[in-house]
Amino acid sequence: MSASGQSISRKRLGAVLGVNQTLSWGMTFYLPAVVAVPAANDLGVTTFSLLGAFSLSLLISGFCAPRVGGWIDKHGGKGSIALSIVVLSAGLALLAASPNLAVWYAGWIVIGVGMAMGLYDAAFATAGTLLGRDAGPTITGITLFAGFASTVFWTLGAAIIGQTGWRGLLVLYIGIMLLLNLPMVLALVPRLDRNLKEAKPDPGPRIPVSRPIVACLAGFFALRWFITSAIAVHILALLHGIGLNAAEAVVVASLIGPGQVAGRVLEATIGRKFGLLLRARLGALFFPLGAMILPLGGPVAATGFALLYGMSNGILTINRGTLPLALFGPNGYATVLGWLAVPVQLAQAIAPTLAAPVVAALPALWVFGIAGLLGLAAALLLLPLRLPPDQSPPRKA
């Protein structure tokens, strides 16, 4: 175990960063679903114009990600994640005080910077710099915790906003960020200081970064996050379009989250019997398989789709951390993650807008079919990937 591993166990690091990610994702990325409508009514603007700020924040996050990754490679991730909490809190404060759309957009620009500094890529990079090739199980643990972020904070926000208003809810979130999230990170995430760097085993030479392999990996993640972002915005309308009534559509859509957690549990348990690339390829195929069963029709087929799609997304999130680590090694890992984040964030930002006219013009079953074909194309991009011949499997935590 590395010197940093002596300061905190892999399981404990996964739990701490998992809770951190649950809080940070829940109070930023999943925030618009709760506050967009009341904030738009209060500010006297359309919901569409309000949500444009969220898309802008994703672009800002992608722009900042390579710089954040380079910084984490040199200094470790504790400082970046801790500072991200302060930056995110400042952005939430701007939103809470917004008198108009201009300040609202400024708040989301600040939040975009904070997301680059502290969400998944930063957490995965932190685990990678501390644990090297042993970080895989920790990355899985982080995603297991954070898989509940949307469920917890959509439910919490909906329950509280009626009493506090949307501005009061944001103030409450700022308190949680600064009084719970920040002290936890400062106290429990090890710092990668000079002494620890000198004590850590040599991670070995940097594995050459093949441009075709990077292109395949970036294309895979960008396509899948494009699909995920588009479906997330239009899922209820699409489920209505295949014949589900309002209640059935809500129930089926709600199964995607548990499916994500189930996929991550499978990855952490049964999946360990298979190689990393095989697990990633099988997980990528779950989504096209789910789209294939939708023509069978009815709630049962839709339920199967939701669970398979959720499982695929859950495994995909783990792959975003583990595949670059396995392919390129821990030396420069955070920088690679930062560059891979650029096309992913761009895809997330533009997907809802590009998908809207397609959803409006085509039957829902056709839209799901197109998404399934894109998912299959993404899965094919994993076929050229090969692990370095000298890579040994990670030690069990």
PyMOL commands that set and color helices and strands:
alter all, ss='L'
color gray80, all
select helices_A, chain A and resi 3-7+10-26+32-43+47-75+78-96+101-118+120-146+149-188+194-199+211-241+246-254+256-268+270-273+276-296+298-328+333-361+364-380
alter helices_A, ss='H'
color red, helices_A
deselect
rebuild
show_as cartoon
